[in-house]
Amino acid sequence: TASVALQTPLPTCQPRRHPRLQSKMIQYKEDILLLNLFRVKGSLLPRSLWFAVPPAILAGLLVHIDDLTGLPIRENLGLLVADKSQLYTAVTGVLVLLLAFRTNRAMGRFWEGTGLLHQMRGEWFDSVSCCVTFSRSARATKSSEVEAFRQCLIRLMSLCHGYALKEIGGDDSNEVLTVDPYGLNDETLQHLRDCTEKYKFNRVEASLHMIQVLITQNLDEGVLRIPPPILSRVYQTLSRGFVNLLNAKKIA
């Protein structure tokens, strides 16, 4: 692991045409929200039916089992001991308590996870924004280097954010559209591919490490003309964004 980290190449960009990605995030139309229940992806209705239909079928069989078999099976099982109103009251009370508890917990987990993802995005956006701002003073003497640094940083951070959303969404989620990943050079893309497929590294961790390598290298080359104590804020926001992602994964 240490040797692979030390051999991380300096991420760079290269101009070339690339195919536009066709897969995007799931888009919900707010004018007809009820139709979202019947979507194949992004709807909880198929999953809820998976748990609701088998008990409903079993309940129907228990109700009509005497008529189907001609035997007093329900009486032998003791299902006719309690009155119908007592059964209805007991079942309804349990279902109401269970539904209220689960709904409350689900809403709490949803808003907590949503808040963590927004905090992650805010931290990483602040990191990129600071780096772009810190590179302004070098545009007069190193305009091409500054432009290359900015283009590469934005692509890497967009790719990192897409990897993070993909982890939260799971394996069956749609691919997230990112900012021109094919604008990165072949060595950078191959390194990210090797970290994932060959070394089984986490893609978010690998891309964050490459971002830190890129920032440090450009600080040494004078592209980022800012005192190191102030630049350390960028590393802190990168770290806090990753911590928010890990906390969101605990909920997901």
Secondary structure, DSSP 4 states (H G I P E B T S, - for coil): -HHHHHTPPPP-B-----PPP--------SS-GGGGGG-SSS-SHHHHHHHHHHHHHHHHHHHHHHHHHSS-HHHHHTTTSS-HHHHHHHHHHHHHHHHHHHHHHHHHHHHHHHHHHHHHHHHHHHHHHHHHHHTGGGTTT-HHHHHHHHHHHHHHHHHHHHHHHHHHH-TTSPPPP-S-GGGB-HHHHHHHHHHHHTS---HHHHHHHHHHHHHHHHHHTTSS-S-HHHHHHHHHHHHHHHHHHHHHHHH-
